[in-house]
Each structure stands twice: as structure tokens, then as C-alpha cells.
Amino acid sequence: MLEDGKIFIGASRNPDDSINKGEYLDLKFGNRHGLVTGATGTGKTVTLQVLAEGFARAGVPVFAADIKGDLSGIAAKGEPKDFLTKRAEQIGFTDYEFDQFPVIFWDLFGEKGHRVRTTVAEMGPLLLARLMDASEPQEGVINIAFKIADKAGLPLLDLKDFTALLNYMGENASELSSQFGLISKASVGSIQRALLVLEQQGAEHFFGEPALKITDIMRTSNNGYGQISVLAADKLMMNPRLYATFLLWLLSELFEELPEVGDPDKPKLVFFFDEAHLLFNDAPKVLVERVEQVVRLIRSKGVGVYFVTQNPLDVPETVLAQLGNRLQHALRAYSPREQKAVKTAADTFRPNPAFDCATVITTLGTGEALVSTLEAKGAPSIVERTLVRPPSGRVGPVSDAERQQVMDHSPVLGVYDEDIDRESAFEMLAARAKKAADSEAAKRAQEEAPAPQEGGTTSGWTLPGFGGADDDQPARGQSRGRAGYQRETVMEAAMKSVARTVATQVGRALVRGILGSLKR
């Protein structure tokens, strides 16, 4: 039942339960995105595994999050089990064989996979504000912070860099507000508190270097299989906002970095977004609009995005309209919202005169789904009641020893496992403060020394804001303190220097993309 250029999903059945025909996902429409929905325990994870195996076998790299740990079994060869062989017999799958797939395990915390990170600068202001659940005024301050960092050449790599920049902005709020718009000290303080919460939730593990290279999740193995990147997300799900923001950042990186390819014979990468409702829960309207825009445009870059969630109502209609390949597992209809979800799911399919979709959705068994994929000329196929094929890899998680063995032979072994802490905004601002302190000490010593003779040389420090030849000098013999002059603190002087640098380096501003991530 396997066919070249297609992924075998399963076999549809006639009303009398006899086999109707094989159901396939055409690879040339694999980048038209998809949706896998169904209640808990209806077989979504196995369906996700079947699709991931199909794409990998066709040489397409796959990225998927492993919420419960079950998907990790795709790295091990399947084992003969009664329910697997029985399903193969039910659908007439005589070509069924067990197989092992090339897998790279990833983990933000570095416990169950290779470390995966990005920098604060690459994350961008929009996604960082989403991660911190920032209010509109706070989001404005975050945007100003990125603008200052981009123009002044201050690398924002980790959270301590961003904290140092916020300290600077708080110390110089009045001066910066005149250049960039209102910077409220209260907003700066609330952002700093939100950063502290993020650190306590483990977000500091996500920011730093070496940052993930997109090319490392787009590999193929020596046998021609696409590499399957599996993100360990069981611990990450303790912070759902971080999970959703990370996957959205990854999607935006793909969008910004990959070239246009039109409609290839098969996707360049397939991206599975499990627990997709977390992306849209309480998301501001502007973010949902940009996600919809990315989903619509990333198709032409050869990337297929497949949302996996329990309820089709979890995905906004504007995004739902972009998803051409659909697999609907059973839904329960006990509450009014669930009944609405059943009707919505049924109405999105091309009707089949042999049965009523809304009725069938509530009676589907485990491992059974309503399937409609794009066929000739990109039109959706008539929905069919389908028994999903058994996967070739193991159903269930790998052991810790098996996971470690896979990691020990990983193509990215040693690339991301150690932190790199190079000079960035934190060190640069600290160096400026030290320089200001040294200058202040030298000036104090000069003031306390005997007055120079006529024609004597002046101090060599001429940077505006730090004293010296360019600043107005008080009358000889009269100290600034006695004249009522309030000397700047070391931090104020250092930050004013950065502000002047910002004002004169407009041409160095970096270009950011649709979701705020850096364009390369």
C-alpha cells in the first residue's frame, strides 16, 4: 500500500466496515500545513508519529515537541505487538515493517537532550514581551530597549545583559524619554520584576550562546532519511508560555532565514506544534495576526506547519483557514463548547454522502480519524473515516540508557552542550562605568591639586558629560560643590555616554523581521 511521493496514513472503511481504499498525504502538498485534533487518549500522538516517520522516510527533516515522552520511541526500532499487527491486518497493510529513525534529542534544560538556546537579541521585542506577559506600556519600553541596544552596538545575549540595559534606562529615563518616547521608571521596574520571575521559572537556560543554528534541525542522515528533532518538553510544559514562545521563535527563525522555493516536490522541513492552544491563549491581537501571516507565507519557503491540539476551536479561524491537511480524531460533546467544536470540525471537511461527519466524530474509536488531505490541483479530498496505520518505530518512550546512546552518536554532539559567555552588553556597560569612575577619580585629584600656572595643559579627558576641556569650568579657586553644582554619579555619567553613542549611530541599527527576530 506504500506509494512513492506519498505518505501512507491508513485505510478508509465503507459503512459495512470493509476496506475502502488507502488514504495518503501527497508530499508535494506537505507544505500546505495541517491540523491533528482529538480528545485525550484518542491517538493523536501515534498519528503524529506516523506522519513524522512518513516525512523522515521521504528525506524530509522533522521538528516535533515531545510533551509526554512517548514520541521519543521513534528513535528505536518497533517491536512486534498484538495490537500493531492486528491493525496492519485490519487495513490490509501487507508492507508493514518495523524501522528505526535518525533522531536528535533537544532540551532547553540540557537534561534529556542537547541544549537549545537563543539570544535575547535574536528573540526580539515582540516575543520577549509575550514571554513576560507585558502590558502595552511595558512592551513600549522593551521596544525602546532593543532600539537602544541595536543602535549602540550592545549585544543582548542573556538575561543579565537585558537587566543591565534596563538599569541604564531606569537611571537615565528623563534623558532617553526625550529621544525615544516616554520611559516610565515604574514600567522599567515591573519589567525587571518579570525578568526575575522568568529566571525562577528556568528561562535563563534558554538565553545565551551558542545559539541554535537552523541548519542543525534541517539535516538528513546517511541513509537518506530526514533527521527527526525531538524536543523534550515534559519539564518545559511547567511553563507553558515559555514553551509556546520558544516554538514561535523557532518558526519565526525559519521564516526569516530560509529562501523562497515556491512549491517544491516535498517540504524542506515539517514542524509539528503540539499543544497548539498554548500559542494562542491570551495572545494579543497583533501577535495572532503576525502568526497568521507567517503561517501563510512560510509555505513558499518549503516549511509545513502542523498544529496538534485537542479542540479545533483552539486555533483562530484565520490560521485554521491555512491548514489544508486535516486528521480529526474523536471529540466528546458533553458541554455546549464541545458541541460547537464538533460542529466546527464537521463543517470544515468536504462532505462525504456516506455518513454524517458530526455524528461520526463523537463515535470514532482509538486510532481512528476522519481524514481529508489535499489532492490534485490542491483541492481537499472527500473526508473518509480512516483507521490510522501502525507506526514502524517503537510505540512508547525510550529508556534513559537508549536516549543517552542516541545522544552520544548525535551529529551535534559537543556543539551546544557547553555555555559560551563572550563580551556583551553587561560587560560593556560595566567597562564604561569603570572608565567613568577612573575619570571621576582623576578629576577629583586634579581639583584637589594646586591650581596650574597660566598656559598649563588641561585634562586629556574630553568626552562630553565627563568633564574636561569641552565643559564649562567654574571660576578658578571656586569648587563646583560650593557653587551648588550636583556632581553626577559614576553610573549617570556612564549611561549618558551610552546615550550620546546611541544618538550618533543611527546607521548601525539592525533590521528585524515580522516577529521581531533579527534578519541575517
Secondary structure, DSSP 8 states (H G I E B T S, - for coil): ---TTEEEEEEEE-TTS-EEEEEEEEGGGGGG-EEEE--TTSSHHHHHHHHHHHHHHTT--EEEEESSSGGGGGGSB----HHHHHHHHHTT-TT-------EEEEETTSSSSEE--B-HHHH-HHHHHHHTT--HHHHHHHHHHHHHHHHHT----SHHHHHHHHHHHHHTHHHHHHHHS---HHHHHHHHHHHHHHHHTTGGGTBSBS---GGGGS-B-TTS-B-EEEEE-TTGGGSHHHHHHHHHHHHHHHHHHS----S-SS-SEEEEEESTHHHHTT--HHHHHHHHHHHHHHGGGTEEEEEEES-GGGS-HHHHTT--EEEE-----SSHHHHHHHHHHHHTSB--TTS-HHHHHTT--TTEEEEE-B-GGG-B-B-EEEEE---SB-SS---HHHHHHHHHT-TTTTTSSS-B--S-HHHHHHHHHHHHHHHHHHHHHHHHS----TT----S---TTS-STTS----TT--TTTTT-----HHHHHHHHHHHHHHT-GGG---B-TTS-B--
